[in-house]
Amino acid sequence: MCLRFFRIQTRNSLLKTQNSELKTNSELRTQSSELKILIVCSKNSGRIAPFITDQVEALREAGVNCEYFTVEGKGIKGYLLNLLPLWRKISDWKPDIVHAHYGLSGLLANLQRKIPVVTTYHGSDINNAKVRRFSKIAIRLSAWNIFVSQKNIQLSGVGKRFSLIPCGVDTNVFKPMDKAVCRQKFGFDPDEKLILFAGAFDNKVKNPELAMEAVAKIPDARLLELKGYDRLQVAELMNAVDVCLMTSQTEGSPQFVKEALACNRPVVSVNVGDVEELLQGVEHCRIVERNANIIAKELIELLVSSNLPSSPKATFKFDNKNVIAEIQKVYKQVK
């Protein structure tokens, strides 16, 4: 019933087709502070996803006036309960653009047609077939669509009004730090073999079982769970460990890998999301098969060598300042 309603909305209120190419810099307005951007995103986990708050803070630093509307309620029915409050927020605050994060938020935001919507798709909303059908409606309705990986662009079937803009990294927070000092902060032994996992052990999408099986094959090595830390603590934890490990089933453009590179930490990862592109040309990082023996072998080599990636290119490319500049181009085109 809900899906039929959305399809009716789509047929009756599609925006006029816009050019698929963004304007050049010379055609864009130079004053970002003129723009008011309403950020629509979920807060169902009790907090806004860190990569969204990092991006919003970078936008504010660039002079963009941003304010949040957070969605609380799961599934289509849960999201629909936020429709009237969203309409009131838009009426009261009068934004120039609504920037929604994830497909369901994009669909919700597009159930009003007065303010243009930019939607960013972060991976799970495209990789999951059940959610993708709703994301595809948001893609048709949105004034512009932002994808974080080329694989997600291909999977979505989008043909126009889109950009590839992976989420950036706050390099003021995620940067190389003294390993011994960081270990001391967490009470780690100076000589302990520490491997940081890419998420919580209860997150099945992150495939912790494979990581645990691999690390169990390495004598005296310990796998650390990434859960319950603030942003600075995550950066310090990355600097404290020897290797960062990702074994996820699916990803979009994993922040974990980009943040590890910004901290100059070696990464071992399965080939998921845009990891192949992220690690291209980066020494002392490994892309591996989903095999515990192979993962353990690569981890041991990196633990023994103690070599660091030393990849200024990777860090610079995904610096939030560069990413924000691309997002501002989208805003000014849409506005």
DRENTI-801539 format. One line per field, with one value per residue (C-alpha): residue number from 0; residue in one letter; x, y, z. Coordinates in pm, 1 decimal, always signed. Example, Ala and Ser with C-alpha at 12.3 -4.5 7.8 and 13.67 -1.06 7.14 Angstrom:
2
k = [0; 1] $
r = [A; S] $
px = [+1230.0; +1367.0] $
py = [-450.0; -106.0] $
pz = [+780.0; +714.0] $
# end
This chain:
335
k = [0; 1; 2; 3; 4; 5; 6; 7; 8; 9; 10; 11; 12; 13; 14; 15; 16; 17; 18; 19; 20; 21; 22; 23; 24; 25; 26; 27; 28; 29; 30; 31; 32; 33; 34; 35; 36; 37; 38; 39; 40; 41; 42; 43; 44; 45; 46; 47; 48; 49; 50; 51; 52; 53; 54; 55; 56; 57; 58; 59; 60; 61; 62; 63; 64; 65; 66; 67; 68; 69; 70; 71; 72; 73; 74; 75; 76; 77; 78; 79; 80; 81; 82; 83; 84; 85; 86; 87; 88; 89; 90; 91; 92; 93; 94; 95; 96; 97; 98; 99; 100; 101; 102; 103; 104; 105; 106; 107; 108; 109; 110; 111; 112; 113; 114; 115; 116; 117; 118; 119; 120; 121; 122; 123; 124; 125; 126; 127; 128; 129; 130; 131; 132; 133; 134; 135; 136; 137; 138; 139; 140; 141; 142; 143; 144; 145; 146; 147; 148; 149; 150; 151; 152; 153; 154; 155; 156; 157; 158; 159; 160; 161; 162; 163; 164; 165; 166; 167; 168; 169; 170; 171; 172; 173; 174; 175; 176; 177; 178; 179; 180; 181; 182; 183; 184; 185; 186; 187; 188; 189; 190; 191; 192; 193; 194; 195; 196; 197; 198; 199; 200; 201; 202; 203; 204; 205; 206; 207; 208; 209; 210; 211; 212; 213; 214; 215; 216; 217; 218; 219; 220; 221; 222; 223; 224; 225; 226; 227; 228; 229; 230; 231; 232; 233; 234; 235; 236; 237; 238; 239; 240; 241; 242; 243; 244; 245; 246; 247; 248; 249; 250; 251; 252; 253; 254; 255; 256; 257; 258; 259; 260; 261; 262; 263; 264; 265; 266; 267; 268; 269; 270; 271; 272; 273; 274; 275; 276; 277; 278; 279; 280; 281; 282; 283; 284; 285; 286; 287; 288; 289; 290; 291; 292; 293; 294; 295; 296; 297; 298; 299; 300; 301; 302; 303; 304; 305; 306; 307; 308; 309; 310; 311; 312; 313; 314; 315; 316; 317; 318; 319; 320; 321; 322; 323; 324; 325; 326; 327; 328; 329; 330; 331; 332; 333; 334] $
r = [M; C; L; R; F; F; R; I; Q; T; R; N; S; L; L; K; T; Q; N; S; E; L; K; T; N; S; E; L; R; T; Q; S; S; E; L; K; I; L; I; V; C; S; K; N; S; G; R; I; A; P; F; I; T; D; Q; V; E; A; L; R; E; A; G; V; N; C; E; Y; F; T; V; E; G; K; G; I; K; G; Y; L; L; N; L; L; P; L; W; R; K; I; S; D; W; K; P; D; I; V; H; A; H; Y; G; L; S; G; L; L; A; N; L; Q; R; K; I; P; V; V; T; T; Y; H; G; S; D; I; N; N; A; K; V; R; R; F; S; K; I; A; I; R; L; S; A; W; N; I; F; V; S; Q; K; N; I; Q; L; S; G; V; G; K; R; F; S; L; I; P; C; G; V; D; T; N; V; F; K; P; M; D; K; A; V; C; R; Q; K; F; G; F; D; P; D; E; K; L; I; L; F; A; G; A; F; D; N; K; V; K; N; P; E; L; A; M; E; A; V; A; K; I; P; D; A; R; L; L; E; L; K; G; Y; D; R; L; Q; V; A; E; L; M; N; A; V; D; V; C; L; M; T; S; Q; T; E; G; S; P; Q; F; V; K; E; A; L; A; C; N; R; P; V; V; S; V; N; V; G; D; V; E; E; L; L; Q; G; V; E; H; C; R; I; V; E; R; N; A; N; I; I; A; K; E; L; I; E; L; L; V; S; S; N; L; P; S; S; P; K; A; T; F; K; F; D; N; K; N; V; I; A; E; I; Q; K; V; Y; K; Q; V; K] $
px = [+0.0; +279.9; +476.5; +170.6; +127.6; +490.4; +453.5; +150.7; +349.0; +631.3; +405.8; +221.0; +508.9; +838.8; +1068.6; +1145.4; +1452.6; +1769.7; +2096.8; +2316.8; +2626.1; +2705.3; +2789.5; +3152.1; +3296.6; +3273.3; +2897.5; +2846.2; +2764.4; +3061.6; +2882.2; +2803.7; +2660.1; +2355.1; +2244.8; +2027.8; +2051.1; +1814.9; +1983.1; +1733.1; +1875.1; +1797.3; +1859.4; +1717.3; +2041.5; +2025.8; +2271.1; +2338.1; +2596.8; +2942.6; +3022.6; +2710.3; +2790.9; +3152.0; +3027.6; +2780.8; +3046.8; +3274.3; +2990.2; +2933.9; +3304.9; +3277.6; +3002.8; +2695.0; +2398.5; +2292.5; +2022.7; +1908.3; +1573.7; +1619.3; +1396.8; +1295.7; +1094.3; +1190.3; +1064.0; +841.1; +559.3; +801.9; +943.2; +595.7; +517.3; +781.6; +616.0; +402.5; +681.2; +914.4; +662.5; +632.2; +1010.0; +1043.2; +763.1; +917.3; +1287.4; +1247.8; +1560.8; +1693.5; +1769.2; +1690.6; +1987.7; +1874.0; +2110.2; +2011.2; +1734.2; +1444.2; +1521.5; +1541.8; +1201.4; +1051.3; +1207.8; +1065.8; +707.0; +704.0; +766.4; +840.1; +1206.4; +1455.8; +1607.3; +1961.8; +1991.6; +2312.6; +2308.9; +2561.3; +2563.8; +2320.2; +2029.9; +2154.7; +2316.5; +2002.9; +1750.0; +1449.9; +1556.5; +1683.9; +1330.4; +1249.0; +1585.2; +1506.1; +1191.9; +1400.0; +1647.8; +1368.6; +1224.1; +1545.4; +1679.3; +2026.9; +2167.1; +2504.5; +2659.5; +2963.2; +3092.1; +3094.0; +2953.6; +2647.3; +2596.7; +2593.9; +2366.2; +2117.4; +2067.0; +2074.2; +2114.8; +2112.3; +2126.4; +2396.5; +2751.5; +3010.1; +3122.9; +3254.0; +3228.1; +3539.4; +3764.2; +3827.6; +4206.7; +4224.6; +4110.3; +4224.5; +4597.9; +4919.1; +4986.1; +5250.5; +5173.2; +5324.3; +5131.1; +4802.8; +4861.8; +4925.9; +4592.0; +4406.6; +4626.2; +4761.2; +5090.8; +5361.9; +5452.7; +5105.9; +4990.1; +4670.1; +4429.1; +4131.9; +3808.6; +3590.3; +3288.2; +3093.9; +3110.9; +2728.9; +2703.3; +2649.6; +2702.5; +3062.0; +3114.8; +3299.7; +3306.1; +3551.5; +3775.2; +3774.1; +3856.4; +4152.3; +4297.4; +4261.2; +4526.2; +4781.8; +4968.2; +4938.2; +4730.3; +4418.8; +4119.4; +3968.6; +3603.2; +3524.8; +3230.9; +3147.3; +3420.6; +3391.5; +3562.6; +3889.8; +3908.1; +3857.7; +4149.5; +4365.6; +4265.2; +4360.9; +4699.4; +4743.4; +4694.3; +4924.6; +4671.7; +4310.1; +4091.7; +3764.5; +3574.9; +3232.7; +2966.3; +2871.1; +2990.3; +2945.2; +3264.1; +3389.7; +3496.1; +3693.3; +3942.8; +3975.1; +4020.4; +4281.5; +4474.0; +4451.3; +4607.3; +4873.1; +4771.6; +4805.8; +4471.8; +4369.7; +4027.2; +3808.6; +3717.1; +3397.7; +3250.7; +3518.9; +3806.3; +3992.4; +3996.9; +4081.6; +4383.6; +4505.6; +4874.8; +4891.9; +5183.3; +5159.9; +4785.1; +4614.7; +4293.1; +4215.3; +3973.1; +3710.4; +3930.2; +4053.4; +4386.0; +4465.6; +4362.2; +4577.0; +4877.0; +4850.9; +4800.9; +5111.1; +5321.5; +5213.3; +5259.1; +5613.1; +5715.5; +5578.3; +5576.3; +5328.2; +5120.6; +5268.9; +4996.2; +4955.0; +4755.0; +4482.2; +4463.9; +4449.4; +4188.8; +3937.5; +4005.7; +3667.3; +3764.4; +3787.8; +3465.8; +3274.8; +3383.8; +3218.4; +2899.4; +2881.9; +2891.7; +2588.4; +2402.1; +2463.3; +2357.3; +2035.7; +1955.8] $
py = [+0.0; +240.5; +155.7; +222.2; +559.8; +650.8; +549.5; +775.9; +1057.5; +988.3; +1000.0; +1311.7; +1520.3; +1442.4; +1738.8; +1859.9; +1689.6; +1881.0; +1876.4; +1584.2; +1802.1; +2042.2; +2400.7; +2507.8; +2697.3; +3026.8; +2984.8; +2916.1; +3175.9; +3233.5; +3303.9; +2970.1; +3155.7; +3243.2; +2881.7; +2726.7; +2348.5; +2127.0; +1792.6; +1504.9; +1185.9; +901.8; +905.6; +559.3; +434.0; +710.1; +930.2; +1065.4; +867.5; +1020.2; +1056.5; +1272.9; +1497.2; +1527.6; +1640.0; +1888.2; +2040.6; +2081.3; +2249.1; +2489.6; +2570.8; +2650.4; +2902.3; +2693.6; +2737.5; +2384.0; +2256.2; +1900.2; +1728.8; +1382.5; +1087.6; +856.7; +553.0; +238.9; +109.7; +290.2; +336.2; +473.7; +720.7; +833.9; +935.6; +1206.9; +1357.7; +1625.7; +1734.1; +1762.3; +1976.4; +2203.6; +2229.6; +2324.7; +2579.9; +2736.8; +2733.5; +2786.9; +2610.0; +2656.3; +2285.1; +1968.6; +1730.3; +1381.5; +1102.4; +747.2; +645.9; +629.6; +978.8; +1093.2; +942.5; +1112.4; +1447.1; +1426.5; +1393.0; +1770.4; +1941.2; +2304.6; +2265.0; +2075.0; +1764.9; +1632.7; +1272.2; +1093.2; +712.6; +554.0; +190.7; -18.7; +165.6; +45.4; -287.4; -417.9; -513.7; -458.0; -102.5; -32.8; -26.0; +272.4; +434.7; +412.6; +619.2; +875.8; +878.6; +967.0; +1237.8; +1402.7; +1712.8; +1559.0; +1229.6; +1168.4; +821.1; +724.0; +450.0; +360.9; +16.1; +175.1; +394.7; +87.3; -107.9; +180.2; +210.8; +592.1; +763.1; +1137.0; +1402.7; +1234.9; +1271.0; +1038.2; +1200.9; +965.0; +1090.2; +1268.9; +1244.2; +1511.7; +1518.8; +1748.1; +1448.0; +1149.5; +1196.0; +1015.0; +1023.2; +876.2; +505.2; +461.9; +756.8; +628.8; +281.0; +426.0; +611.1; +281.2; +81.3; -143.8; -327.2; -158.9; -486.6; -639.1; -735.4; -534.0; -555.9; -317.9; -458.5; -235.8; -226.2; -384.4; -760.0; -779.9; -616.4; -913.1; -703.3; -645.4; -1024.8; -1041.1; -1422.8; -1425.2; -1168.5; -1362.3; -1688.3; -1526.6; -1353.5; -1672.5; -1824.0; -1559.5; -1630.9; -1354.4; -1126.8; -951.0; -830.2; -506.1; -413.2; -66.1; +30.5; +301.2; +552.0; +917.6; +1045.9; +1146.4; +813.9; +627.1; +818.9; +745.3; +378.5; +351.9; +500.5; +259.6; -62.2; -241.1; -319.9; -232.1; -518.1; -514.7; -830.9; -680.8; -849.6; -519.3; -157.1; +163.3; +365.1; +254.7; +538.5; +287.8; +238.3; +608.5; +703.4; +430.0; +563.0; +916.0; +780.7; +604.6; +256.9; -60.2; -200.9; -557.3; -576.4; -799.4; -655.6; -473.2; -133.2; +88.3; -61.6; -161.0; +201.2; +332.3; +104.2; +130.2; +218.6; +222.8; +14.8; -212.3; -263.0; -580.4; -679.4; -1040.4; -1322.2; -1416.1; -1690.8; -1697.6; -1861.4; -1603.8; -1314.8; -1448.9; -1483.0; -1121.2; -993.6; -1177.8; -1028.8; -676.9; -739.1; -862.2; -589.5; -291.5; -91.2; +194.8; +287.0; +637.2; +747.8; +1128.6; +1093.4; +887.3; +1119.7; +1435.6; +1304.6; +1233.6; +1534.2; +1680.2; +2016.9; +1867.5; +1669.6; +1972.7; +2175.4; +1915.9; +1913.1; +2294.0; +2271.9; +2042.9; +2279.6; +2581.2; +2392.7; +2273.4; +2611.5] $
pz = [+0.0; +96.4; -215.7; -435.7; -264.7; -336.6; -699.8; -736.4; -577.2; -821.3; -1129.2; -1020.2; -894.5; -1063.0; -1092.7; -1441.8; -1581.7; -1505.7; -1695.8; -1594.0; -1591.7; -1307.0; -1391.0; -1397.1; -1102.9; -1288.7; -1315.6; -948.0; -686.9; -458.4; -131.4; +40.1; +337.9; +125.2; +138.8; +409.9; +405.1; +603.9; +677.8; +696.7; +846.2; +1083.0; +1455.9; +1517.6; +1671.3; +1932.1; +1743.9; +1396.1; +1199.9; +1258.8; +886.8; +852.1; +1150.3; +1028.1; +687.8; +835.3; +1060.0; +758.1; +566.7; +855.2; +864.8; +493.1; +568.9; +484.0; +719.8; +816.1; +1049.3; +1126.9; +1101.5; +1250.8; +1170.3; +1454.0; +1350.7; +1164.1; +832.2; +585.7; +837.8; +1094.5; +844.6; +734.3; +1091.9; +1047.4; +740.0; +906.4; +1146.4; +845.5; +656.9; +961.4; +990.0; +625.1; +656.9; +967.7; +874.3; +497.7; +370.2; +18.1; -16.0; +175.9; +188.6; +286.6; +386.6; +288.4; +51.6; +296.1; +423.3; +61.5; -10.1; +295.0; +203.2; -148.3; -26.2; -40.3; -373.2; -278.8; -179.3; -398.8; -243.5; -270.7; -154.4; -60.7; -72.8; +162.0; +53.1; +255.1; +91.2; -248.5; -161.1; +15.2; -252.9; -24.8; +54.1; -296.8; -441.8; -219.3; -293.4; -664.9; -607.9; -418.9; -709.5; -954.3; -729.7; -607.8; -777.7; -746.8; -621.6; -459.7; -445.2; -240.6; -472.0; -840.8; -760.9; -601.6; -907.8; -1128.9; -896.4; -867.5; -1242.7; -1218.8; -1556.1; -1484.6; -1211.0; -1006.0; -876.8; -725.5; -398.6; -127.4; +229.4; +346.6; +651.0; +912.6; +887.7; +1187.5; +1394.2; +1188.0; +1147.7; +1246.1; +1621.1; +1849.3; +1877.5; +2224.7; +2365.2; +2216.9; +2357.6; +2699.3; +2689.3; +2643.2; +2879.4; +2604.4; +2641.1; +2426.5; +2253.8; +2217.6; +1867.6; +1822.6; +1530.3; +1509.1; +1369.7; +1149.7; +1378.8; +1660.2; +1712.3; +1708.9; +1364.1; +1131.5; +817.0; +932.2; +940.7; +1276.1; +1272.2; +980.9; +1150.1; +1477.4; +1299.7; +1121.1; +1426.8; +1632.8; +1404.2; +1503.5; +1830.7; +2093.0; +1865.7; +1993.8; +1792.2; +1923.0; +1881.7; +1744.6; +1960.7; +2214.6; +2126.5; +2028.1; +1713.4; +1879.1; +2060.9; +1732.7; +1581.1; +1885.5; +1876.7; +1509.9; +1590.3; +1881.2; +1681.8; +1439.1; +1164.7; +1079.7; +954.0; +758.0; +659.2; +581.3; +371.0; +206.2; +219.2; +24.0; +62.9; +406.1; +633.2; +838.1; +556.3; +473.3; +838.0; +885.7; +585.3; +723.1; +1045.4; +834.8; +952.8; +742.9; +626.2; +545.7; +381.9; +171.6; -167.3; -75.5; -166.9; -322.4; -121.0; -437.1; -548.3; -200.0; -164.5; -522.4; -518.7; -138.5; -8.2; +295.1; +265.1; +146.7; -32.3; +53.7; -16.5; +241.2; +376.5; +737.6; +649.0; +380.0; +604.6; +889.4; +655.3; +537.6; +892.1; +1011.6; +731.1; +823.9; +1196.5; +1138.1; +893.6; +1092.0; +766.8; +728.5; +422.3; +379.5; +137.8; +134.6; -190.8; -23.8; +274.3; +60.3; -182.9; +92.1; +309.7; +407.0; +261.6; -88.0; -48.7; +78.9; -224.0; -449.1; -242.1; -257.7; -637.4; -621.9; -388.1; -607.7; -920.2; -758.2; -604.9] $
# end
